[in-house]
Amino acid sequence: MEASFENSKLPHLVPKVTKEKFTVCVGRAKVVLDECCKVVSDLVVKLPTLCISGVDHFQNAVVFAKVQSDEEFDQLRVIASML
């Protein structure tokens, strides 16, 4: 027998958060963001300069730059992977 999920209804879980729990969560989020900021600021001493090797488009609707892979671009990849 095959299960059909087309007409299935999924209950929504809406947690009730007290003001105290909300305050704790916001506090934790602030600590995590502060720690991330420290890590990133240690890695990025100066803003990286990206070298562009050209510009292209998708169906004349979306324009994008072709960024050359170099040391500064690799540094941004490392930061992105950490975050």
Rosetta constraint file for C-alpha pairs under 8 A:
AtomPair CA 4 CA 8 HARMONIC 7.57 0.50
AtomPair CA 17 CA 21 HARMONIC 6.15 0.50
AtomPair CA 17 CA 22 HARMONIC 6.26 0.50
AtomPair CA 18 CA 22 HARMONIC 6.13 0.50
AtomPair CA 19 CA 23 HARMONIC 6.11 0.50
AtomPair CA 20 CA 24 HARMONIC 6.31 0.50
AtomPair CA 21 CA 25 HARMONIC 6.14 0.50
AtomPair CA 22 CA 26 HARMONIC 6.13 0.50
AtomPair CA 23 CA 27 HARMONIC 6.10 0.50
AtomPair CA 24 CA 28 HARMONIC 6.22 0.50
AtomPair CA 25 CA 29 HARMONIC 6.14 0.50
AtomPair CA 26 CA 30 HARMONIC 6.17 0.50
AtomPair CA 27 CA 31 HARMONIC 6.38 0.50
AtomPair CA 28 CA 32 HARMONIC 6.28 0.50
AtomPair CA 29 CA 33 HARMONIC 6.15 0.50
AtomPair CA 30 CA 34 HARMONIC 6.08 0.50
AtomPair CA 31 CA 35 HARMONIC 6.21 0.50
AtomPair CA 32 CA 36 HARMONIC 6.18 0.50
AtomPair CA 33 CA 37 HARMONIC 6.08 0.50
AtomPair CA 34 CA 38 HARMONIC 6.34 0.50
AtomPair CA 35 CA 39 HARMONIC 6.36 0.50
AtomPair CA 36 CA 40 HARMONIC 6.13 0.50
AtomPair CA 36 CA 83 HARMONIC 7.53 0.50
AtomPair CA 37 CA 41 HARMONIC 5.91 0.50
AtomPair CA 38 CA 42 HARMONIC 6.11 0.50
AtomPair CA 39 CA 43 HARMONIC 6.43 0.50
AtomPair CA 40 CA 44 HARMONIC 6.02 0.50
AtomPair CA 40 CA 79 HARMONIC 6.75 0.50
AtomPair CA 41 CA 45 HARMONIC 6.51 0.50
AtomPair CA 43 CA 79 HARMONIC 7.63 0.50
AtomPair CA 44 CA 48 HARMONIC 7.71 0.50
AtomPair CA 48 CA 72 HARMONIC 5.67 0.50
AtomPair CA 48 CA 73 HARMONIC 7.61 0.50
AtomPair CA 48 CA 76 HARMONIC 7.96 0.50
AtomPair CA 49 CA 72 HARMONIC 6.78 0.50
AtomPair CA 50 CA 67 HARMONIC 6.70 0.50
AtomPair CA 50 CA 68 HARMONIC 7.29 0.50
AtomPair CA 50 CA 72 HARMONIC 6.85 0.50
AtomPair CA 50 CA 73 HARMONIC 6.47 0.50
AtomPair CA 51 CA 67 HARMONIC 5.83 0.50
AtomPair CA 51 CA 68 HARMONIC 5.50 0.50
AtomPair CA 52 CA 65 HARMONIC 6.40 0.50
AtomPair CA 52 CA 66 HARMONIC 5.64 0.50
AtomPair CA 52 CA 67 HARMONIC 4.57 0.50
AtomPair CA 52 CA 68 HARMONIC 5.85 0.50
AtomPair CA 53 CA 65 HARMONIC 7.57 0.50
AtomPair CA 53 CA 66 HARMONIC 5.48 0.50
AtomPair CA 53 CA 67 HARMONIC 5.96 0.50
AtomPair CA 53 CA 68 HARMONIC 6.00 0.50
AtomPair CA 54 CA 65 HARMONIC 5.94 0.50
AtomPair CA 54 CA 66 HARMONIC 5.18 0.50
AtomPair CA 54 CA 67 HARMONIC 7.59 0.50
AtomPair CA 55 CA 63 HARMONIC 7.06 0.50
AtomPair CA 55 CA 64 HARMONIC 5.78 0.50
AtomPair CA 55 CA 65 HARMONIC 4.44 0.50
AtomPair CA 55 CA 66 HARMONIC 5.79 0.50
AtomPair CA 56 CA 63 HARMONIC 5.82 0.50
AtomPair CA 56 CA 64 HARMONIC 5.54 0.50
AtomPair CA 56 CA 65 HARMONIC 6.35 0.50
AtomPair CA 56 CA 66 HARMONIC 7.33 0.50
AtomPair CA 57 CA 61 HARMONIC 6.75 0.50
AtomPair CA 57 CA 62 HARMONIC 5.27 0.50
AtomPair CA 57 CA 63 HARMONIC 4.28 0.50
AtomPair CA 57 CA 64 HARMONIC 5.91 0.50
AtomPair CA 58 CA 62 HARMONIC 5.11 0.50
AtomPair CA 58 CA 63 HARMONIC 6.63 0.50
AtomPair CA 68 CA 73 HARMONIC 7.54 0.50
AtomPair CA 69 CA 73 HARMONIC 5.62 0.50
AtomPair CA 69 CA 74 HARMONIC 6.82 0.50
AtomPair CA 70 CA 74 HARMONIC 6.15 0.50
AtomPair CA 71 CA 75 HARMONIC 6.25 0.50
AtomPair CA 72 CA 76 HARMONIC 6.50 0.50
AtomPair CA 73 CA 77 HARMONIC 6.44 0.50
AtomPair CA 74 CA 78 HARMONIC 6.33 0.50
AtomPair CA 75 CA 79 HARMONIC 6.39 0.50
AtomPair CA 76 CA 80 HARMONIC 6.09 0.50
AtomPair CA 77 CA 81 HARMONIC 6.11 0.50
AtomPair CA 78 CA 82 HARMONIC 6.33 0.50
AtomPair CA 79 CA 83 HARMONIC 6.37 0.50
